[in-house]
Amino acid sequence: MSVEEDGAAFIDEDYVNIVPQDLLERGIRLREEYGIYGIAWRFDDVMEVLKIARDRDMLIVGGDVYRLSGNEPIITYDSWSIKEGDDGDDAFELAVRYIINYRARNGDDFAYCPVISPGRVSK
């Protein structure tokens, strides 16, 4: 698997170009709290973000989990990532499965920050 075009991961400002405004506004920006240029979303919203990325042939390389205290994100140090040889479909399924299982085990007070590469996946 290789990532073509710009293989760098999205930063928070890049989502403006692919995510609808209402979904973007519901995201939890991590820049101020952690210095991370990413956005975390609650379960339903992150699932929508993942589908948008998949539909645009972007690669979901992994992600991090944050516990929410009110709307304040607290890093859990839980995460997922793809392994060498995973293609875009595998990466999408891994992300969805991880998040669904995490929610089933831990509840709804969490947000997920996917790491998405804007480059296309070549197999």
Rosetta constraint file for C-alpha pairs under 8 A:
AtomPair CA 1 CA 84 HARMONIC 7.02 0.50
AtomPair CA 1 CA 85 HARMONIC 5.52 0.50
AtomPair CA 1 CA 86 HARMONIC 6.77 0.50
AtomPair CA 1 CA 87 HARMONIC 6.22 0.50
AtomPair CA 1 CA 121 HARMONIC 6.80 0.50
AtomPair CA 1 CA 122 HARMONIC 5.96 0.50
AtomPair CA 1 CA 123 HARMONIC 5.28 0.50
AtomPair CA 2 CA 121 HARMONIC 6.06 0.50
AtomPair CA 2 CA 122 HARMONIC 5.69 0.50
AtomPair CA 2 CA 123 HARMONIC 7.20 0.50
AtomPair CA 3 CA 7 HARMONIC 5.49 0.50
AtomPair CA 3 CA 59 HARMONIC 7.87 0.50
AtomPair CA 3 CA 117 HARMONIC 7.79 0.50
AtomPair CA 3 CA 119 HARMONIC 5.44 0.50
AtomPair CA 3 CA 120 HARMONIC 5.73 0.50
AtomPair CA 3 CA 121 HARMONIC 5.03 0.50
AtomPair CA 3 CA 122 HARMONIC 6.48 0.50
AtomPair CA 4 CA 119 HARMONIC 5.09 0.50
AtomPair CA 4 CA 120 HARMONIC 5.49 0.50
AtomPair CA 4 CA 121 HARMONIC 6.55 0.50
AtomPair CA 4 CA 122 HARMONIC 7.16 0.50
AtomPair CA 5 CA 118 HARMONIC 7.91 0.50
AtomPair CA 5 CA 119 HARMONIC 5.05 0.50
AtomPair CA 5 CA 120 HARMONIC 7.00 0.50
AtomPair CA 6 CA 117 HARMONIC 7.88 0.50
AtomPair CA 6 CA 118 HARMONIC 6.65 0.50
AtomPair CA 6 CA 119 HARMONIC 5.39 0.50
AtomPair CA 7 CA 117 HARMONIC 5.82 0.50
AtomPair CA 7 CA 118 HARMONIC 6.56 0.50
AtomPair CA 7 CA 119 HARMONIC 5.21 0.50
AtomPair CA 8 CA 117 HARMONIC 5.86 0.50
AtomPair CA 8 CA 118 HARMONIC 7.21 0.50
AtomPair CA 8 CA 119 HARMONIC 7.81 0.50
AtomPair CA 9 CA 115 HARMONIC 6.22 0.50
AtomPair CA 9 CA 116 HARMONIC 5.36 0.50
AtomPair CA 9 CA 117 HARMONIC 4.33 0.50
AtomPair CA 9 CA 118 HARMONIC 6.66 0.50
AtomPair CA 10 CA 14 HARMONIC 5.76 0.50
AtomPair CA 10 CA 15 HARMONIC 7.26 0.50
AtomPair CA 10 CA 38 HARMONIC 7.55 0.50
AtomPair CA 10 CA 115 HARMONIC 6.86 0.50
AtomPair CA 10 CA 116 HARMONIC 5.65 0.50
AtomPair CA 10 CA 117 HARMONIC 5.87 0.50
AtomPair CA 10 CA 118 HARMONIC 6.55 0.50
AtomPair CA 11 CA 15 HARMONIC 7.26 0.50
AtomPair CA 11 CA 37 HARMONIC 4.93 0.50
AtomPair CA 11 CA 38 HARMONIC 5.29 0.50
AtomPair CA 12 CA 16 HARMONIC 7.87 0.50
AtomPair CA 12 CA 29 HARMONIC 7.18 0.50
AtomPair CA 12 CA 37 HARMONIC 5.15 0.50
AtomPair CA 12 CA 38 HARMONIC 4.55 0.50
AtomPair CA 12 CA 39 HARMONIC 5.71 0.50
AtomPair CA 13 CA 37 HARMONIC 7.91 0.50
AtomPair CA 14 CA 18 HARMONIC 7.59 0.50
AtomPair CA 15 CA 19 HARMONIC 5.56 0.50
AtomPair CA 15 CA 24 HARMONIC 7.37 0.50
AtomPair CA 16 CA 20 HARMONIC 7.51 0.50
AtomPair CA 16 CA 21 HARMONIC 7.33 0.50
AtomPair CA 16 CA 24 HARMONIC 7.17 0.50
AtomPair CA 18 CA 52 HARMONIC 7.48 0.50
AtomPair CA 19 CA 23 HARMONIC 6.45 0.50
AtomPair CA 19 CA 24 HARMONIC 6.12 0.50
AtomPair CA 19 CA 49 HARMONIC 6.98 0.50
AtomPair CA 19 CA 52 HARMONIC 7.43 0.50
AtomPair CA 20 CA 24 HARMONIC 6.20 0.50
AtomPair CA 21 CA 25 HARMONIC 6.11 0.50
AtomPair CA 22 CA 26 HARMONIC 6.48 0.50
AtomPair CA 23 CA 27 HARMONIC 6.61 0.50
AtomPair CA 23 CA 45 HARMONIC 6.75 0.50
AtomPair CA 26 CA 41 HARMONIC 7.11 0.50
AtomPair CA 26 CA 45 HARMONIC 7.87 0.50
AtomPair CA 27 CA 39 HARMONIC 5.79 0.50
AtomPair CA 27 CA 40 HARMONIC 5.66 0.50
AtomPair CA 27 CA 41 HARMONIC 4.93 0.50
AtomPair CA 27 CA 42 HARMONIC 7.72 0.50
AtomPair CA 27 CA 45 HARMONIC 7.97 0.50
AtomPair CA 28 CA 39 HARMONIC 5.34 0.50
AtomPair CA 28 CA 40 HARMONIC 5.03 0.50
AtomPair CA 28 CA 41 HARMONIC 6.15 0.50
AtomPair CA 28 CA 71 HARMONIC 7.71 0.50
AtomPair CA 28 CA 73 HARMONIC 7.69 0.50
AtomPair CA 29 CA 37 HARMONIC 7.58 0.50
AtomPair CA 29 CA 38 HARMONIC 6.18 0.50
AtomPair CA 29 CA 39 HARMONIC 4.53 0.50
AtomPair CA 29 CA 40 HARMONIC 6.48 0.50
AtomPair CA 30 CA 34 HARMONIC 5.64 0.50
AtomPair CA 30 CA 35 HARMONIC 6.51 0.50
AtomPair CA 30 CA 36 HARMONIC 5.36 0.50
AtomPair CA 30 CA 37 HARMONIC 6.33 0.50
AtomPair CA 30 CA 38 HARMONIC 5.68 0.50
AtomPair CA 30 CA 39 HARMONIC 5.85 0.50
AtomPair CA 30 CA 40 HARMONIC 7.23 0.50
AtomPair CA 30 CA 73 HARMONIC 7.72 0.50
AtomPair CA 31 CA 35 HARMONIC 4.23 0.50
AtomPair CA 31 CA 36 HARMONIC 4.63 0.50
AtomPair CA 31 CA 37 HARMONIC 5.09 0.50
AtomPair CA 31 CA 38 HARMONIC 6.76 0.50
AtomPair CA 32 CA 36 HARMONIC 7.78 0.50
AtomPair CA 33 CA 73 HARMONIC 7.92 0.50
AtomPair CA 38 CA 113 HARMONIC 6.68 0.50
AtomPair CA 38 CA 115 HARMONIC 7.97 0.50
AtomPair CA 39 CA 113 HARMONIC 5.63 0.50
AtomPair CA 39 CA 114 HARMONIC 7.85 0.50
AtomPair CA 40 CA 46 HARMONIC 7.53 0.50
AtomPair CA 40 CA 66 HARMONIC 7.66 0.50
AtomPair CA 40 CA 111 HARMONIC 5.40 0.50
AtomPair CA 40 CA 112 HARMONIC 4.84 0.50
AtomPair CA 40 CA 113 HARMONIC 3.98 0.50
AtomPair CA 40 CA 114 HARMONIC 7.22 0.50
AtomPair CA 41 CA 45 HARMONIC 5.63 0.50
AtomPair CA 41 CA 46 HARMONIC 5.03 0.50
AtomPair CA 41 CA 111 HARMONIC 4.85 0.50
AtomPair CA 41 CA 112 HARMONIC 5.32 0.50
AtomPair CA 41 CA 113 HARMONIC 6.44 0.50
AtomPair CA 42 CA 46 HARMONIC 5.97 0.50
AtomPair CA 42 CA 108 HARMONIC 7.75 0.50
AtomPair CA 42 CA 109 HARMONIC 7.95 0.50
AtomPair CA 42 CA 110 HARMONIC 6.24 0.50
AtomPair CA 42 CA 111 HARMONIC 4.36 0.50
AtomPair CA 42 CA 112 HARMONIC 6.36 0.50
AtomPair CA 43 CA 47 HARMONIC 6.28 0.50
AtomPair CA 43 CA 99 HARMONIC 7.57 0.50
AtomPair CA 43 CA 103 HARMONIC 7.76 0.50
AtomPair CA 43 CA 108 HARMONIC 7.31 0.50
AtomPair CA 43 CA 110 HARMONIC 7.57 0.50
AtomPair CA 43 CA 111 HARMONIC 6.60 0.50
AtomPair CA 43 CA 112 HARMONIC 7.27 0.50
AtomPair CA 44 CA 48 HARMONIC 6.56 0.50
AtomPair CA 45 CA 49 HARMONIC 6.33 0.50
AtomPair CA 46 CA 50 HARMONIC 6.11 0.50
AtomPair CA 46 CA 111 HARMONIC 7.96 0.50
AtomPair CA 46 CA 112 HARMONIC 6.57 0.50
AtomPair CA 46 CA 113 HARMONIC 7.75 0.50
AtomPair CA 46 CA 114 HARMONIC 7.75 0.50
AtomPair CA 47 CA 51 HARMONIC 6.30 0.50
AtomPair CA 47 CA 96 HARMONIC 7.10 0.50
AtomPair CA 48 CA 52 HARMONIC 6.23 0.50
AtomPair CA 49 CA 53 HARMONIC 6.25 0.50
AtomPair CA 50 CA 54 HARMONIC 6.15 0.50
AtomPair CA 50 CA 60 HARMONIC 7.54 0.50
AtomPair CA 50 CA 92 HARMONIC 7.01 0.50
AtomPair CA 50 CA 95 HARMONIC 7.98 0.50
AtomPair CA 50 CA 96 HARMONIC 7.83 0.50
AtomPair CA 50 CA 114 HARMONIC 7.77 0.50
AtomPair CA 51 CA 55 HARMONIC 6.00 0.50
AtomPair CA 52 CA 56 HARMONIC 6.28 0.50
AtomPair CA 53 CA 57 HARMONIC 6.36 0.50
AtomPair CA 53 CA 58 HARMONIC 5.08 0.50
AtomPair CA 53 CA 59 HARMONIC 7.11 0.50
AtomPair CA 53 CA 60 HARMONIC 7.39 0.50
AtomPair CA 53 CA 116 HARMONIC 7.45 0.50
AtomPair CA 54 CA 58 HARMONIC 5.62 0.50
AtomPair CA 54 CA 59 HARMONIC 7.09 0.50
AtomPair CA 54 CA 60 HARMONIC 7.87 0.50
AtomPair CA 54 CA 88 HARMONIC 7.30 0.50
AtomPair CA 54 CA 89 HARMONIC 7.66 0.50
AtomPair CA 54 CA 92 HARMONIC 6.70 0.50
AtomPair CA 57 CA 88 HARMONIC 7.20 0.50
AtomPair CA 57 CA 119 HARMONIC 7.91 0.50
AtomPair CA 57 CA 120 HARMONIC 5.60 0.50
AtomPair CA 57 CA 121 HARMONIC 6.88 0.50
AtomPair CA 58 CA 88 HARMONIC 7.17 0.50
AtomPair CA 58 CA 116 HARMONIC 6.79 0.50
AtomPair CA 58 CA 117 HARMONIC 5.92 0.50
AtomPair CA 58 CA 118 HARMONIC 5.21 0.50
AtomPair CA 58 CA 119 HARMONIC 5.90 0.50
AtomPair CA 58 CA 120 HARMONIC 5.38 0.50
AtomPair CA 58 CA 121 HARMONIC 6.82 0.50
AtomPair CA 59 CA 87 HARMONIC 7.96 0.50
AtomPair CA 59 CA 88 HARMONIC 5.37 0.50
AtomPair CA 59 CA 91 HARMONIC 6.89 0.50
AtomPair CA 59 CA 92 HARMONIC 7.68 0.50
AtomPair CA 59 CA 116 HARMONIC 5.63 0.50
AtomPair CA 59 CA 117 HARMONIC 5.14 0.50
AtomPair CA 59 CA 118 HARMONIC 6.83 0.50
AtomPair CA 59 CA 119 HARMONIC 7.01 0.50
AtomPair CA 59 CA 120 HARMONIC 6.77 0.50
AtomPair CA 59 CA 121 HARMONIC 6.34 0.50
AtomPair CA 60 CA 82 HARMONIC 7.96 0.50
AtomPair CA 60 CA 88 HARMONIC 7.12 0.50
AtomPair CA 60 CA 91 HARMONIC 5.67 0.50
AtomPair CA 60 CA 92 HARMONIC 6.17 0.50
AtomPair CA 60 CA 95 HARMONIC 7.38 0.50
AtomPair CA 60 CA 114 HARMONIC 6.83 0.50
AtomPair CA 60 CA 115 HARMONIC 5.87 0.50
AtomPair CA 60 CA 116 HARMONIC 4.47 0.50
AtomPair CA 60 CA 117 HARMONIC 6.37 0.50
AtomPair CA 61 CA 81 HARMONIC 5.66 0.50
AtomPair CA 61 CA 82 HARMONIC 5.49 0.50
AtomPair CA 61 CA 91 HARMONIC 6.56 0.50
AtomPair CA 61 CA 114 HARMONIC 7.77 0.50
AtomPair CA 61 CA 115 HARMONIC 5.63 0.50
AtomPair CA 61 CA 116 HARMONIC 5.84 0.50
AtomPair CA 61 CA 117 HARMONIC 6.92 0.50
AtomPair CA 62 CA 79 HARMONIC 7.21 0.50
AtomPair CA 62 CA 80 HARMONIC 5.06 0.50
AtomPair CA 62 CA 81 HARMONIC 3.80 0.50
AtomPair CA 62 CA 82 HARMONIC 6.00 0.50
AtomPair CA 62 CA 91 HARMONIC 7.78 0.50
AtomPair CA 62 CA 95 HARMONIC 6.85 0.50
AtomPair CA 62 CA 114 HARMONIC 5.92 0.50
AtomPair CA 62 CA 115 HARMONIC 5.18 0.50
AtomPair CA 62 CA 116 HARMONIC 7.36 0.50
AtomPair CA 63 CA 79 HARMONIC 5.50 0.50
AtomPair CA 63 CA 80 HARMONIC 5.47 0.50
AtomPair CA 63 CA 81 HARMONIC 6.51 0.50
AtomPair CA 63 CA 95 HARMONIC 7.78 0.50
AtomPair CA 63 CA 112 HARMONIC 6.82 0.50
AtomPair CA 63 CA 113 HARMONIC 5.30 0.50
AtomPair CA 63 CA 114 HARMONIC 4.07 0.50
AtomPair CA 63 CA 115 HARMONIC 5.03 0.50
AtomPair CA 64 CA 77 HARMONIC 7.13 0.50
AtomPair CA 64 CA 78 HARMONIC 6.03 0.50
AtomPair CA 64 CA 79 HARMONIC 4.30 0.50
AtomPair CA 64 CA 80 HARMONIC 6.71 0.50
AtomPair CA 64 CA 112 HARMONIC 5.79 0.50
AtomPair CA 64 CA 113 HARMONIC 5.17 0.50
AtomPair CA 64 CA 114 HARMONIC 6.53 0.50
AtomPair CA 64 CA 115 HARMONIC 7.99 0.50
AtomPair CA 65 CA 75 HARMONIC 6.56 0.50
AtomPair CA 65 CA 76 HARMONIC 5.97 0.50
AtomPair CA 65 CA 77 HARMONIC 6.89 0.50
AtomPair CA 65 CA 78 HARMONIC 5.48 0.50
AtomPair CA 65 CA 79 HARMONIC 5.88 0.50
AtomPair CA 65 CA 110 HARMONIC 6.82 0.50
AtomPair CA 65 CA 111 HARMONIC 5.91 0.50
AtomPair CA 65 CA 112 HARMONIC 4.68 0.50
AtomPair CA 65 CA 113 HARMONIC 6.36 0.50
AtomPair CA 66 CA 73 HARMONIC 5.42 0.50
AtomPair CA 66 CA 74 HARMONIC 5.19 0.50
AtomPair CA 66 CA 75 HARMONIC 4.54 0.50
AtomPair CA 66 CA 76 HARMONIC 5.41 0.50
AtomPair CA 66 CA 77 HARMONIC 7.88 0.50
AtomPair CA 66 CA 78 HARMONIC 7.97 0.50
AtomPair CA 66 CA 110 HARMONIC 5.51 0.50
AtomPair CA 66 CA 111 HARMONIC 5.14 0.50
AtomPair CA 66 CA 112 HARMONIC 6.21 0.50
AtomPair CA 66 CA 113 HARMONIC 7.82 0.50
AtomPair CA 67 CA 73 HARMONIC 5.69 0.50
AtomPair CA 67 CA 74 HARMONIC 5.04 0.50
AtomPair CA 67 CA 75 HARMONIC 6.31 0.50
AtomPair CA 67 CA 76 HARMONIC 6.30 0.50
AtomPair CA 67 CA 109 HARMONIC 5.97 0.50
AtomPair CA 67 CA 110 HARMONIC 4.39 0.50
AtomPair CA 67 CA 111 HARMONIC 6.37 0.50
AtomPair CA 68 CA 72 HARMONIC 5.41 0.50
AtomPair CA 68 CA 73 HARMONIC 4.79 0.50
AtomPair CA 68 CA 74 HARMONIC 6.13 0.50
AtomPair CA 68 CA 109 HARMONIC 5.32 0.50
AtomPair CA 68 CA 110 HARMONIC 5.28 0.50
AtomPair CA 68 CA 111 HARMONIC 6.79 0.50
AtomPair CA 69 CA 73 HARMONIC 6.50 0.50
AtomPair CA 69 CA 74 HARMONIC 7.23 0.50
AtomPair CA 69 CA 109 HARMONIC 7.59 0.50
AtomPair CA 73 CA 111 HARMONIC 7.55 0.50
AtomPair CA 80 CA 95 HARMONIC 7.21 0.50
AtomPair CA 80 CA 98 HARMONIC 7.12 0.50
AtomPair CA 81 CA 95 HARMONIC 7.96 0.50
AtomPair CA 82 CA 86 HARMONIC 6.27 0.50
AtomPair CA 82 CA 91 HARMONIC 5.93 0.50
AtomPair CA 82 CA 94 HARMONIC 7.43 0.50
AtomPair CA 86 CA 90 HARMONIC 5.46 0.50
AtomPair CA 86 CA 91 HARMONIC 6.15 0.50
AtomPair CA 87 CA 91 HARMONIC 6.10 0.50
AtomPair CA 87 CA 121 HARMONIC 6.87 0.50
AtomPair CA 87 CA 122 HARMONIC 7.83 0.50
AtomPair CA 87 CA 123 HARMONIC 6.56 0.50
AtomPair CA 88 CA 92 HARMONIC 6.16 0.50
AtomPair CA 88 CA 121 HARMONIC 6.17 0.50
AtomPair CA 89 CA 93 HARMONIC 6.19 0.50
AtomPair CA 90 CA 94 HARMONIC 6.02 0.50
AtomPair CA 91 CA 95 HARMONIC 6.21 0.50
AtomPair CA 92 CA 96 HARMONIC 6.22 0.50
AtomPair CA 93 CA 97 HARMONIC 5.94 0.50
AtomPair CA 94 CA 98 HARMONIC 5.96 0.50
AtomPair CA 95 CA 99 HARMONIC 6.16 0.50
AtomPair CA 96 CA 100 HARMONIC 6.08 0.50
AtomPair CA 97 CA 101 HARMONIC 6.04 0.50
AtomPair CA 98 CA 102 HARMONIC 5.97 0.50
AtomPair CA 99 CA 103 HARMONIC 6.09 0.50
AtomPair CA 99 CA 112 HARMONIC 7.69 0.50
AtomPair CA 100 CA 104 HARMONIC 6.21 0.50
AtomPair CA 101 CA 105 HARMONIC 6.22 0.50
AtomPair CA 102 CA 106 HARMONIC 5.91 0.50
AtomPair CA 102 CA 107 HARMONIC 7.70 0.50
AtomPair CA 103 CA 107 HARMONIC 4.88 0.50
AtomPair CA 103 CA 108 HARMONIC 6.05 0.50
AtomPair CA 103 CA 110 HARMONIC 7.74 0.50
